[in-house]
Amino acid sequence: MMQTRRSKRKATPEAIPEADELQPTLLTASLLSVRAISTKATESSAPHLNRHALVQRLYDCTSQLPHSVPIACEADVLACFKDSPCTAVLPGDDPWETLVDPQLNRAIGFGKTPSEIATFIRRGPLGMDGFCRWIETCVSDLNIQPQLLELRLERVFKAMESL
């Protein structure tokens, strides 16, 4: 019988043994899954040095949504944020006027209350994860000033906190 090497390291993503350190077993597959999930979770919510504080707060609030919040599908309100905003802006266009402001108005609305917004908050790439990436791209790649987003995002924060 082959023996697996045992380690007394803590079960953190960094301390999970590499696949070649273990005998191929169900345990190995489970450990690799944990590593993948841990890495994915920390990629979206880990503080990034280049991220604006408002965008980081959006990622942090999104990562704390309860599991009772459903996963979004194509028909959900926030699914319109699944694609990069860069692909919808033509050269010479003002991204704020032609895309960002109108799309935010349609989705989270200028006059919508946090309780109204809370009704369509969803998790996943077609929900808040996609919304986070879209907002981050607006700030980092389209040079949208975070101050323009602040009032709208405050209502989104309040909506998420109410969940």
C-alpha positions, 0 to 999 in steps of 0.5 A: 500500500502506498502511504500519503504524506501527512502534514501538520500545516493548517488548512488554509489555501496556502497550506493545502498540499499540492496535488503531487504531494498526495495520492490521487484520492477523493480527499485530493479532489476535495482539497483541490476544490477547496483551494479553487474556491478559496482562491476565487473568493479571495480574488474578488474580495481581497483588497487591491492596491489599485482599486478605489475605496468605493469599488473595494467597498462594493466588492466587500459588501458583495462578498458578504451577501448571505447565501439566501440571496439567489444566484442571478440568471439572464432575466435578472435586472443586474444581468445587463452588467455582465459584459465589459462596458469598454466593448460598448463605448465607441472612440470619441464617445463620452462613456459617462453620457453614452453608456454609464449614466443611462445604464445605471439609470435603467437598472438601479434608477435615479429615484429607486430606494434601497428597498426597491433595489434590494428586491433584485439584488442577486449573487453571481456573475449575472448579479452583483459579481458582474456589477462589481466588475462593471463598476470597477472597469468604469472607474479603472478603464473608462476613467469614470470619477467615483464621485459620479457613482457614489450616490447610486452606489450608496443606495446599492450598499444600503440595499445589500445591508438590508439583506 
